[in-house]
């Protein structure tokens, strides 16, 4: 299918951005991912693979719910107005062992829904959202490695290694 989802979350059809939000939300609800990691758009009349530059969704806003600390809920709104709360069903994932080779550092993602097999459908956090999370970071551990992370729905999610003195 002639769709491309750009890194910034812009959906293109035949090279033109899809500007109608209801249409974008409809298409996004029909997005799946197969065991090989290929993204598919399955409409009632068609099914075809589509290109995705990074992640098909982008988290554009952070909302805090509940009491600060272990029991808070950190909820994200995506570019298609889907609201999910970081937690066991929607974990925050940061591959801080293998950051990219640029100055951005490790890129955080949140699992929106599970694709087929081991390939989830993710949303990449926009930099301002990541900075908001970083402002909430507290010291913790992953295994025996010290790190900084956030709590949401009684789960700890590491954001990065503890800064060295």
ChimeraX attribute file (.defattr): number of C-alpha atoms within 10 A of each C-alpha:
attribute: neighborCount
match mode: 1-to-1
recipient: residues
	/A:1	13
	/A:2	11
	/A:3	20
	/A:4	21
	/A:5	19
	/A:6	17
	/A:7	15
	/A:8	15
	/A:9	23
	/A:10	17
	/A:11	23
	/A:12	17
	/A:13	12
	/A:14	11
	/A:15	10
	/A:16	11
	/A:17	15
	/A:18	15
	/A:19	11
	/A:20	8
	/A:21	12
	/A:22	11
	/A:23	11
	/A:24	17
	/A:25	14
	/A:26	12
	/A:27	15
	/A:28	17
	/A:29	13
	/A:30	13
	/A:31	18
	/A:32	20
	/A:33	21
	/A:34	15
	/A:35	12
	/A:36	10
	/A:37	15
	/A:38	14
	/A:39	20
	/A:40	19
	/A:41	19
	/A:42	16
	/A:43	13
	/A:44	7
	/A:45	5
	/A:46	8
	/A:47	13
	/A:48	12
	/A:49	18
	/A:50	16
	/A:51	17
	/A:52	18
	/A:53	11
	/A:54	15
	/A:55	18
	/A:56	24
	/A:57	28
	/A:58	23
	/A:59	29
	/A:60	20
	/A:61	18
	/A:62	19
	/A:63	13
	/A:64	13
	/A:65	13
	/A:66	12
	/A:67	9
	/A:68	13
	/A:69	15
	/A:70	14
	/A:71	14
	/A:72	18
	/A:73	22
	/A:74	20
	/A:75	19
	/A:76	23
	/A:77	18
	/A:78	21
	/A:79	20
	/A:80	20
	/A:81	13
	/A:82	14
	/A:83	16
	/A:84	20
	/A:85	22
	/A:86	24
	/A:87	20
	/A:88	14
	/A:89	13
	/A:90	17
	/A:91	18
	/A:92	24
	/A:93	17
	/A:94	18
	/A:95	15
	/A:96	15
	/A:97	9
	/A:98	10
	/A:99	14
	/A:100	12
	/A:101	8
	/A:102	7
	/A:103	7
	/A:104	9
	/A:105	14
	/A:106	18
	/A:107	18
	/A:108	22
	/A:109	23
	/A:110	26
	/A:111	22
	/A:112	24
	/A:113	16
	/A:114	15
	/A:115	19
	/A:116	14
	/A:117	11
	/A:118	12
	/A:119	18
	/A:120	18
	/A:121	21
	/A:122	24
	/A:123	25
	/A:124	26
	/A:125	25
	/A:126	18
	/A:127	14
	/A:128	13
	/A:129	18
	/A:130	20
	/A:131	12
	/A:132	13
	/A:133	17
	/A:134	15
	/A:135	11
	/A:136	14
	/A:137	19
	/A:138	16
	/A:139	13
	/A:140	19
	/A:141	15
	/A:142	13
	/A:143	7
	/A:144	7
	/A:145	9
	/A:146	15
	/A:147	19
	/A:148	20
	/A:149	22
	/A:150	24
	/A:151	23
	/A:152	24
	/A:153	17
	/A:154	14
	/A:155	16
	/A:156	21
	/A:157	23
	/A:158	25
	/A:159	23
	/A:160	21
	/A:161	17
	/A:162	16
	/A:163	8
	/A:164	4
	/A:165	3
